[in-house]
């Protein structure tokens, strides 16, 4: 399950800023004049990222027809300030469907100043996303509450969910018939190379989270000679694109949900839900059953409850808020807390509708999906028997692919022995991109080095407050050096401590744990993305 972040580059655009001259020793770039001829940067700074600049480039909709219809990609940049210039560092937050404009500001401000100063940190909205045009929105309000119960326990419930999936696929096909064939990973990768050319760079550096790791690996496969440095964090298993990857997610998210139950049990004095994780989990499923019959506030039914708690599988910073909400309902029959949690954590706005439209378009086009619903039914009931928490919610999220109006492409074999050293980050208990994906990518990229966060369960782990991980990142971006070990992992870092209950735990929760939490800014930018 994914929820794309709605954070975009500041809307105010002023007069074009002057391009910073490119030092003569920048091996990754041509002259600044080349870039100036193709990209006009304008100031679009925000309070958090005052030096942010924005621009756009036009690229072919269909790269087989380079002189045909053009689309527009939105870019952002924090320009380098150091004499030593190492070229552009493209960043991507994942999705597919996530906006990368704000991520440029975050990365530039989160890296050590002396490291960030050596790069033009460049964010972009992939084709179809955010401020890129056209931006997809197949069916506005597709996730409006209250949706049918995700668990198809009766033929009527299954039909209601199937009708939603079919109608979304049909709406996309009707609204974007001329665009959908070109919304896919390979086209997005070719866009990245168009961005490279527009920037006047011979090579790019790349830093991708989540789905952005697959995007980066595919770029490296198609354009190995254009890769200077490559950082992949929270890694998609490139051999599971995309049906199998979603099935594996279900087991991992169920495990993380159980980890939340164990954490709540640890703080029984605060939440008063008991000390036995299994019994606490039973209370959660009892809450779900009640909400399936009578949604809280006419808004939070069983499916919406899952939407509230799924982000807890991505990042444990949500746990205190989720535990408070859970306790308020069970102990005080407080439905208002659930509604507030839904509004703050799970509600889908227009940016979310856009993100989901691109997510579906990319995943459904990238690879083949079963077209016979009997196969989905069989596979997902089998998952549900062992890992019920997200099984059917995730199935319906991806179900439009069973009815998608475009034909499927084949996944890209990303195996690669032509790259310079590559740096990989992976947490052992990551649910969105399970650990094996990192191990597989490490094996397929010959010159890669894998840094593991032992026991970590969060998604997107570098630049999130773990000094051990961030030291490896800073070293690599500074010098190109990676750790070299003898085992599966080349380096191992300890995980960050789990959160503590909020000081206001006895009060009705209204928002996730404050933005002061280390890693919260990144969590907001990544949203809940693959």
N, C-alpha and C positions, 0 to 999 in steps of 0.2 A: 504494500500500500504506500502511496506517495502523495504528498501535498506540496506542490511547488511554492516557493517563497514568492511573495508579492513585492519584494523590495527592488526598486528600480533607481536608475540614475536620477538626480535632482531634475525637476522639470524646468527650472529656470535656465535659459540659455542666453548668454551675453555675447559680446563681440569675440571673434576668433582670437585665441591666444597664439603667441609666437612659438613655433616649434623649437625645441632645444637642439642646438647643434650636436651632431654625433661625433664623438671623439675619433681620432684617426685609428686608435687601437681597437675599435669595436669590430671584432672578427665576425660578428653575427649580423652586420648591417652594411647596406650601401650608404650613400650620402644622404644627409637630411633633405636635400633638394628633391630627391626621388620621392621620399615620403610626402613632402609638402605638395607635390603635384597631384597626389592621389587621395590624401586624407587631410581634411581641414578640421582641426581640433578646436572646439569651443569650450569655454569654461562652463562647468555645470556642477561646481562644488556644493557639497552639503555641509551641514554643521559638523557631522562626524568626519567627513572626508573633503576638506576645503580645497585641496589641489586637484580634485577629480576633473577630468576633461571628457567631453563626449564628441562623437563623430559618427559617420555612417559611410558604408561602401555599398556599391551595387555589384551584384554577382548574377551569373546566369541561373535561372530556375532549373534548367536542364543543361548540364555540362556537356552533353552530346551535341547541343546546339548553342555554342557560346555566343552567337550573335542574336539569339532569340530573346524571349521575354526575360526581363531582369527583375530581381527582387532586391530588397534593401536590408542590410544587416546593421544593427545598432552596436556601436563600440563605446567603450570607456577606457580611460587611461589615467594612471598616475605616472608622470614622466620621471625619468632618472635625474639625479642631481649630482652624482659623483663624476669625477674625471674618468674613472674606470667604468666603461659602459659595456655590459654583457648582452645587450640586445633586448628584444621584447620577450616578456614572460606572459604568455597567454594563460588565462585561468578559467576554469569551468566548474560549476557547483553540482552538476549531475542532472538527474531527472529520469529520462529525457524530458525536457520542458522547463528546466530551471533557468531563470535569468541570471546572467553573469555580470551585469553592469556594476552592482554594488560590491561584488566579490573582489573586484580590482582594488577598490579602496580599502577593503578589509585586509587583504593580503599585504598590500603595501604598508599599512599601518601596524600590522601584527608581526611582520618580520623584523629582525634587528635593523635599526636605521641604516647602518653601514652596508647591510646586504640589500635592502630594498632600494637604496640610492643608486645601485649599479644597474638597475633594470627599469625599462618602461613596463609597468605592470598593466596588462591589457585585458579587460573583460569584454565579453560579447554576448549578445542575445542570439542564440542559434536560429536558423531559419524557422519562421513560424512563431517565435517566442517574443513576448513582451513588446518592446519598442521596435523590433524588426518588422518589416512589412512585406507581405501580408501576415498579420498575426491571427492564428487560428482560434476560433471559438465555435466548436461544432454545435453545441446545444446548451446555451446558457441556462443555468439553474439545474443542471443534470443531477447535482447532489443535494438539492433542496430537501430538507426534512419534511415529513418522515418517510424514509424509504422502506420498501418491504424488508422484512427480516432477512438477513443474509443467509441464514441456514434454511435451505429449501425442504423443510420438514413435511410439506404437503405439496401436491401437484399445483395447487393454486399459487402458492408462494413461489415455487420454481418458475411458473409461467410469468408471474409478475416481474421477476428479476430478468428472465430471458427477454421479455418484451422491452425492458429498459435498455438492455445491451444491444438488441437489434435496432431499436430506434436511434440510439446514439450513432451506431455505425452507419445507418441509412442517412442520418442528418449530415454526417461528415462527407459522405459520398455525394450527396446532393449539393451541398454548399461549397465544397472544395474539390470538385472532380478534376479540375485542371492542375491542382497543386499537390494533392495527396501522393501521387506516384514519386514525388521528389522530396518528400519529408522522410528522411531516413538517415542513418548514421554515416553512410558513405558520402552522401551529398553534403552533410554537415562538415565532414572531414575535408572535402574539396573546398568548402567555404573557408575553412581555417587556412588552407594554402593560399586562397585568394586574399585573405587578410594579411598573410605574410608578405605577399607581393605588394599589396597596397602600402604596407609599412616600409617597404624598401629593404627588407631583411633577407639575407641569404639563408638563414636558419632561424628557427624559433626555439625558445625554451617553453616548456609546457608544464602546468600544474593542475591536475584534475582530481576532483573528489567523486566517489560513487560512480554513477553512469559515466561521468567524465573520465574515468579510468579506461573504460572501453573505447570512448571517443579518442583518447590519447593513444591507445595501443593500435587502433585502426589507422590513425594518422601516421604513426611510426611505421606501420606495415606498408602503406601506400607511398610514403615519402621518407624513407629512412635517411636519405642524404640531407634532409631538411631539419633533422632533429639535432639539437645541440645539448639540451638537458631535458630530462623527462621525469616528473614526479607524479606518482599515482597513489592516492590515499583512499582506503576502504574500497577494495578492488572487486569489481564484477568478475565472476567466473566466465571467461570468454568462450568456454566450451558449452555453456548452458543457455545460450541466447535463443529465445527468452522464456519459453514455456517451462523448461526444467529449472531455470533459475528461480522462478516464482514459486514453484513447488518446494524447493529447498528453503526458501525464505520462511515458509509457513512453519516448518519445524523449528527454525531458529527463533522466530518471534514467540512461539509458544514457550520456549525455554526462557526467553527474556521476561515474559509475562510471569512465569513462575518465580523468576529472580525478584521481581517487584513484590510478589506475595511474601517471599521470604524476608525482604527488607521491611515490609509492613509489620510482619510478625516480630521482628527485632525491636520495634518501637511500639509495642502494645501499650505502654504507659501513655503514649501520645495519642494513638489512633483507636485504641480499645476495640480492636477487631479480633483479638486472640493471639496466641503464640504458636499456633500450628499452621504453617503455610498452606497445607492441603485444605484445612477447614476454612481458612480465609478465602482461598480460591473458590471453594464451594459457595461461599457467601457472594462472591462476585458473579458467579453464574446464576445464582438465585436472583440477584439484582437484575441481571440481563433478562431472565425469564419474565420478571414482573414488568419491565419496561417494554418487552415485546407485546404485552397485552395492553398496557396503558403508558404511552410515552410521557416522559416528564415534561410538563409545561407544553404539551402538544408538540414538542420539538425533538426530544431525545428518546428514540426508540432503541431497539436492540442494535441495529446497524450503526446508529449514531454513537451509542455507548462504545462500540468497538473503535469508531473513529477517534474518540477522545483518548482511549488508552493505547492505541497503536503507536503514537509518538513516543510513549515511554519505552518502546523497544528500540527506538533510534537513539535516545539520549536519556540517561538517568536523571538529568536536571529536572525533568518533568515529574519525577516520582513524588516529591513532597506534595505538589498540587494534586496529583492523581489520588494519592492516599487520603488527603483531606476531603476531596470530593466524595470518594468511596465511603469514608467514615461518616460524613455528614448525612449521606443517604441512608446508610444502614442503621446508624445510631439515632438519627433525628428525623428520618423521613424527609430530609431536606432536598426537594426536587430543584429548588432554585440554584443550588450549587452545581448540579449537573448542567443546567441550562447555561450558566455562566462559563463553566468549563468548556462546553461545546462552542460557545461563541468565541472564546479566547484561543482555543487550541485546534478545533476541528472544522469550524465553518469554512466553506469554500466561497471565495469572492470571485470577481471577474478575472483576476490574475490567476486564481486557481483553476477556473474553467479553461483558461488559455493553456495553462501548464498541462492539464489533463488531456486536452485535445492533442497537443503535440506529443505527449507521452504515448497515447494510443496510436497516433499516426506513425511514430517511429518504430515502436515495438511490433506493431502489427505488420509493418512493411519489411522490417529488417530480416525476419526469419519466418519459417512456416509454423503455423499453429494448427491443432486439430480442428477440422471443419465439422466433424461429427460430434454433436453435443453429448452423445453417449460416452465418449472418451473422457470428456471433462467431468461428467457426473461420476464415472467410475474412479477416476484418479483423485478427485477432491473429496469424495466420501471416504476413500482410503486414508487420505491425509487427516481428515476430520476425526477419524477414530483414534488417532494417536496424538494429534496436535490441533485441537479444536479452536484455539483462540482466534486465529486470523484466517483459517483455511478458506472458508466460503466468502468472507469479505474480500480477500485478495482475488479469489476466483472471479467474482462479479466485476471487480475493478478491471480485470483483463479480458473479460468475456466478449467485449466488442470484437476482439481479434478473431473469434469464431465466425464472424459475419462480415469481416472487413471487405470493402469494395475494391481494394487493389490487390494484385497478386503479390506473393511473398518473394523476397530476394533470398539469397543464401548468406549465412553468417560469414564473417571474415575470419580466416585462420590467421591469428595475430603472431604466430611463432616468428621469431626474429633473431638473427645472429649478426645483424648489420649495424647495430646501434652502439653509441658510446655508453658508458656506465649509466644505469637507470636506477632510481631510488623508489622503493615500494614501501608503503606503510599499511599495516593490517592489525586490527585487534582480534584476539582469539575468540571473543564471544559476540562479535558484531552480528546482528540479526539481519540487517538489510543486505549486506554482502558477506555471507558467511566465510569463515577463515580459509576454507579450502580454495576459494577463489584466488586469494592472495598467493597461496602455495602454487596453484596452477599457473598463474601469470608469471611467477618467479621462474618456473621451469621453462616456460615458453619464450621468455625474453632472456637470451643467453647471458648478457652482460648486466643483469639486474642484481640488486642487493635488497634483501627483505628485512625490514625492521618491524618487529612484532611488539605490540603492547600486550603483555601477558595478563590474562584475566580481564582485560578491558572489554566492555560491551557497547561502547558508544560508536556512533557512525560519523566519520569525519574526525580524525584524532590529532592530526598535526595542527598547530596554531590554536590549540584548545586548552593550553595551560600545562601540558606535560613537557617539562624542560628537557627531559631526556630525548624525546622525539624531536623537539624543535632544534636541539643542538645538531642532530644529524641532518636536518633540513637546511639549517644555516650553513653548515660546512659544505654540503653538496652544492648549494647555490653559489657559494663563494669560490670554491676551488674545483668542483666537479668530482671530489673524492667521496667514495661510499665505503661503509664498513664492509669488511670481508670476514666471514665466519666459516666454520667447518660443517655446521648442521643445516637444517632446513632454514632456520633464521640466521641472518648474518649479524644481527644485534637484537637484544631483547631489552625492553623497557618495562618498568613496573607500571601498573595502571594507577590512575588517580583515585583517591578515596571516593567511596560512594557519598552522596549528599547526606546531610543531616535534616531532620524535620525542621520546617519553618518555625520561627519563634511564635508566629501567629497561628499555629496549627489548630488551636481550639476554635478559631473563628471560621466563618464561612469563606471558603477559598474563592478568589475572583480572577486570578491570573497565575501563569507559571511563575516559578521561583524567579526572583528579580534579575534584572539584566546585569547586576553585579556579579552573578555567578560566572566563574571562569568558563569560557567557551560559549556563553549564551549568544553573543553576537554572531558567531559562525552558525550556531544552531538556527538562528532566525533566517540567515541567508540561505542555508541549505534547505530549510524547511524539512519536510519528510520526503526525501527524494531517494531514488534507488542509488 
